[in-house]
Amino acid sequence: MKSFTDFLSETFDTKPVLWTKIKEGFYKFSINHNDYVVMFQSPLYDSKPTKVDFGLIKDGDVVFTLTKTGETFSVLSTVIDVIKSYILENNPAGLSFSARKEVNIGKDSSSRASVYLRLVTKNFSPLEWDIVVKDKGLHVDFTIMRK
């Protein structure tokens, strides 16, 4: 079984897959016959963060869990690549997203949030961005705002 440190190392070393912009705020990519979408919801006011969601397209709906596909590393790497492109193209004031905590007995319920935090701190310089993380019990909210 892989340690959490090995898991994080593999996550950061995985290259993104090719993705396409479907329309403004919607991006799509496929890994092993599974389709994923990354969605950006612009705020009503320019000073507020843009909401980011991503998930697996299953039976015409977006499922916001990535478990049991075996593609977590490629998915997260590609989502980060899409987010970087979106930032360059749209120059948002900030981004916000949530990590649901897994509720499984005997498992670390905060591992997804820990991975997201590592990805955020790796990809967003604290010299340029303020990073706020709030544990809400069943999920962790992330807000990243330009300084």
C-alpha positions as CSV (number, residue, x, y, z in Angstrom):
1,M,0.0,0.0,0.0
2,K,1.3,3.5,-0.9
3,S,2.0,5.9,1.8
4,F,0.3,9.3,1.8
5,T,3.7,10.9,0.9
6,D,4.2,8.6,-2.1
7,F,0.6,9.5,-3.1
8,L,1.4,13.2,-3.1
9,S,4.7,12.7,-4.9
10,E,3.0,10.8,-7.7
11,T,0.2,13.4,-7.9
12,F,2.7,16.2,-8.5
13,D,4.7,14.2,-11.0
14,T,1.8,13.3,-13.3
15,K,1.4,15.2,-16.5
16,P,-1.9,16.7,-17.6
17,V,-3.9,15.2,-20.5
18,L,-5.2,17.2,-23.4
19,W,-8.3,19.2,-22.6
20,T,-10.6,21.3,-24.7
21,K,-12.6,24.4,-24.0
22,I,-16.3,23.7,-24.7
23,K,-17.5,27.2,-24.1
24,E,-16.7,30.1,-21.8
25,G,-16.2,28.6,-18.3
26,F,-16.5,24.9,-19.4
27,Y,-13.6,22.6,-20.2
28,K,-13.7,18.9,-20.9
29,F,-11.1,16.1,-21.0
30,S,-11.1,12.3,-21.1
31,I,-9.0,9.7,-19.4
32,N,-9.4,6.0,-20.1
33,H,-12.9,6.4,-21.6
34,N,-14.1,8.5,-18.7
35,D,-15.1,12.1,-19.4
36,Y,-14.5,14.9,-17.0
37,V,-15.6,18.5,-16.9
38,V,-14.1,21.6,-15.2
39,M,-16.5,24.5,-14.7
40,F,-16.0,28.1,-13.7
41,Q,-18.8,30.2,-12.4
42,S,-18.1,33.9,-12.6
43,P,-19.1,36.0,-9.6
44,L,-21.6,38.9,-9.8
45,Y,-18.9,41.3,-8.6
46,D,-15.4,41.5,-10.0
47,S,-13.9,41.6,-6.5
48,K,-15.4,38.2,-5.6
49,P,-13.7,34.8,-6.4
50,T,-14.8,32.6,-9.3
51,K,-16.2,29.3,-8.2
52,V,-14.5,26.2,-9.6
53,D,-16.0,22.7,-9.8
54,F,-14.9,19.6,-11.5
55,G,-16.2,16.1,-11.8
56,L,-16.8,12.9,-13.7
57,I,-19.6,12.9,-16.3
58,K,-21.6,9.8,-15.7
59,D,-25.0,9.0,-17.3
60,G,-25.3,12.7,-18.4
61,D,-24.7,14.1,-14.9
62,V,-21.6,15.5,-13.3
63,V,-20.5,13.4,-10.3
64,F,-18.2,15.3,-8.0
65,T,-16.3,12.3,-6.6
66,L,-13.2,10.8,-8.2
67,T,-13.0,7.6,-6.2
68,K,-12.6,4.2,-7.8
69,T,-11.6,5.4,-11.2
70,G,-7.9,4.9,-10.7
71,E,-7.3,8.3,-12.4
72,T,-6.9,10.7,-9.5
73,F,-3.4,11.8,-10.4
74,S,-4.1,12.6,-14.0
75,V,-7.4,14.2,-13.2
76,L,-5.9,16.6,-10.6
77,S,-3.0,17.4,-12.8
78,T,-5.3,18.3,-15.7
79,V,-7.6,20.3,-13.5
80,I,-4.7,22.4,-12.3
81,D,-3.6,22.9,-15.9
82,V,-7.1,24.1,-16.9
83,I,-7.2,26.4,-13.9
84,K,-3.8,28.0,-14.8
85,S,-5.1,28.5,-18.4
86,Y,-8.3,30.0,-17.1
87,I,-6.4,32.4,-14.9
88,L,-4.2,33.6,-17.8
89,E,-7.2,34.1,-20.1
90,N,-9.7,35.6,-17.6
91,N,-7.6,37.2,-14.8
92,P,-10.1,36.5,-12.0
93,A,-9.8,38.3,-8.7
94,G,-9.7,34.8,-7.1
95,L,-11.0,31.3,-7.0
96,S,-13.0,29.3,-4.6
97,F,-13.7,25.5,-4.4
98,S,-14.5,22.9,-1.8
99,A,-13.1,19.4,-0.9
100,R,-15.7,17.0,0.5
101,K,-14.4,14.9,3.3
102,E,-14.8,11.2,2.9
103,V,-16.9,9.5,5.6
104,N,-15.4,6.0,5.7
105,I,-14.6,4.3,8.9
106,G,-10.9,3.5,9.2
107,K,-9.9,6.0,6.6
108,D,-8.4,9.5,6.9
109,S,-11.4,11.7,6.3
110,S,-9.3,14.8,5.4
111,S,-6.9,13.2,2.8
112,R,-8.7,14.9,-0.2
113,A,-8.5,18.3,1.5
114,S,-4.8,17.7,2.3
115,V,-4.1,16.9,-1.3
116,Y,-6.0,20.0,-2.4
117,L,-4.0,22.1,0.1
118,R,-0.7,20.8,-1.2
119,L,-1.7,21.4,-4.8
120,V,-2.8,25.0,-3.9
121,T,0.4,25.8,-2.0
122,K,2.5,24.3,-4.8
123,N,0.7,26.2,-7.6
124,F,-0.2,29.6,-6.0
125,S,2.6,31.8,-4.7
126,P,1.9,33.3,-1.3
127,L,3.6,36.5,-2.7
128,E,0.8,36.9,-5.2
129,W,-2.2,35.1,-3.6
130,D,-3.9,35.0,-0.2
131,I,-5.0,31.4,0.5
132,V,-7.8,30.9,3.0
133,V,-8.8,27.4,4.1
134,K,-11.9,26.8,6.3
135,D,-12.8,23.5,7.7
136,K,-16.6,23.3,7.6
137,G,-17.0,19.8,9.1
138,L,-18.1,17.7,6.1
139,H,-16.1,19.7,3.6
140,V,-13.2,22.2,3.5
141,D,-13.6,25.5,1.7
142,F,-10.6,27.0,-0.2
143,T,-10.5,30.7,-1.3
144,I,-7.5,32.0,-3.2
145,M,-7.5,35.8,-3.8
146,R,-5.0,38.0,-5.6
147,K,-3.1,40.3,-3.3
